[in-house]
Amino acid sequence: MISKQFGGKINSKWKDKYNKSPNWVDGSFQNLMTTQTAVNWWKIPSILLKQIKGHEHGNPRSPLPIIKLNKEQFQEPSASLKFVWYGHSVLLIRLNNRNILIDPMLGDDTSPIAPTKTKRFSDNTLEIIDDLPEIDLMLITHDHYDHLDYASISKLRSKVRNTFAALGVKRHLVSWGYDENKIEEFDWWDSKSFADIQITFTPTRHFSGRGIFSLSKCLWGGWALKTSTESIWFSGDSGYADHFQEIGERLGPFDIGFMECGQYGAEWPQIHMFPRESVQAALDAKVKVAMPVHWAGFKLSYQHGWFEPVEEFVEYAKQITLPYITPPLGEIFQDKFLSTDWWQQYK
């Protein structure tokens, strides 16, 4: 029996839909520019050994605490953005008095089909879902395990009213029991209004897949959300390239940008950004205030310590005077953006 972790299979119905996308070429989705998405096969054994050994600072010295959500405070009517970051790329947003949840990977393992676990830095995170309010809209960037988690998605099903997802994700959600009539898929630059929020799926330089037979059978991207008074952008997983400048020209400036920063490595430089590139991408996209994400959740790269992405991001942001924020896990942020080095006590 095939594990449910792999999600939905591609049948003729899905393939007919993907064939209509200009980004579906020869049976898979493609990046806008030539991109090496896999390491050379002869390097794989040494990479696996290094990954198993890990970095000397690969894990916090104790589990990272997450502040319990004050649901009433979060849902109080407000004219401005509120958000809560739960580590890695999980973001709960309150915008136009609607609850929006991005990439809700709240499970404890990003390697559910592997012989060993990739354990989360925080404990009992699936229980966070019990405290979440009803989710008006769930946004999914792509189908990698660290962004689309079967356990989390299954537990969220009764709370989620609508879903916008990258083209290709719908088949997974439907196979896991979601109503396909409440899921809309997006190709790059597709845009739709939701509760007076204009939501656009922006391109990234990455790949997708939940197994060797589903590589790049789902698109990947980021999300721009614009109201009459605010504009925010969630970059999504990406290597650095010219598309960031195009995003800024088309949709910027952004009041705040949640920038992918973490899990980078010299063997895969074109699919994840190094911190300096992440800061530059924020500049390219005309981000006014930047926040590094895709860290403080899991050890997915042996090439950096768990706290190095944020510290290097802050260093480069200071050099070019780019305003930034680094909120603690679970804290409700609104109006006044503050920064703390909360991670220092767990190094």
Secondary structure as GFF3:
##gff-version 3
##sequence-region A 1 347
A	DSSP	three_ten_helix	4	6	.	.	.	ID=ss1
A	DSSP	alpha_helix	12	18	.	.	.	ID=ss2
A	DSSP	beta_strand	24	25	.	.	.	ID=ss3
A	DSSP	beta_strand	28	29	.	.	.	ID=ss4
A	DSSP	three_ten_helix	41	43	.	.	.	ID=ss5
A	DSSP	alpha_helix	44	53	.	.	.	ID=ss6
A	DSSP	alpha_helix	71	75	.	.	.	ID=ss7
A	DSSP	beta_strand	82	85	.	.	.	ID=ss8
A	DSSP	beta_strand	91	95	.	.	.	ID=ss9
A	DSSP	beta_strand	98	102	.	.	.	ID=ss10
A	DSSP	three_ten_helix	125	127	.	.	.	ID=ss11
A	DSSP	alpha_helix	128	131	.	.	.	ID=ss12
A	DSSP	beta_strand	137	140	.	.	.	ID=ss13
A	DSSP	alpha_helix	150	156	.	.	.	ID=ss14
A	DSSP	beta_strand	163	166	.	.	.	ID=ss15
A	DSSP	alpha_helix	170	175	.	.	.	ID=ss16
A	DSSP	three_ten_helix	180	182	.	.	.	ID=ss17
A	DSSP	beta_strand	183	186	.	.	.	ID=ss18
A	DSSP	beta_strand	191	194	.	.	.	ID=ss19
A	DSSP	beta_strand	197	203	.	.	.	ID=ss20
A	DSSP	beta_strand	221	226	.	.	.	ID=ss21
A	DSSP	beta_strand	231	234	.	.	.	ID=ss22
A	DSSP	alpha_helix	243	251	.	.	.	ID=ss23
A	DSSP	beta_strand	254	260	.	.	.	ID=ss24
A	DSSP	alpha_helix	275	284	.	.	.	ID=ss25
A	DSSP	beta_strand	287	293	.	.	.	ID=ss26
A	DSSP	alpha_helix	308	319	.	.	.	ID=ss27
A	DSSP	beta_strand	332	334	.	.	.	ID=ss28
A	DSSP	three_ten_helix	342	346	.	.	.	ID=ss29
###
